[in-house]
């Protein structure tokens, strides 16, 4: 096995564990903010996994998907923050 294969397997395992932990927090989270933060973490893990896959396989085919995920993460975070700010005022 080459060094790149070992690193790829290790990265996949770490991304998988992180994703499972984020999904567990989404399911179990006591508040909407915990779930929102876990969703952001899950999107960040997905973006890192896509970036790692692009670097390992030396292509840019999934760059558009990466950019769309980043856009959804930002818009989702801003929307939840605005919703929670309006909810705290009243």
Number of C-alpha atoms within 10 A of each C-alpha: 5 7 7 10 11 11 12 15 11 12 16 15 12 14 17 15 12 16 20 13 15 23 17 13 18 20 12 11 16 10 9 12 14 16 19 18 17 21 20 19 18 22 19 17 18 19 20 15 18 17 16 15 17 15 11 13 8 9 11 13 9 12 14 10 12 19 12 12 16 17 12 13 19 12 12 15 16 12 12 15 14 12 11 13 11 10 9 8 6 5
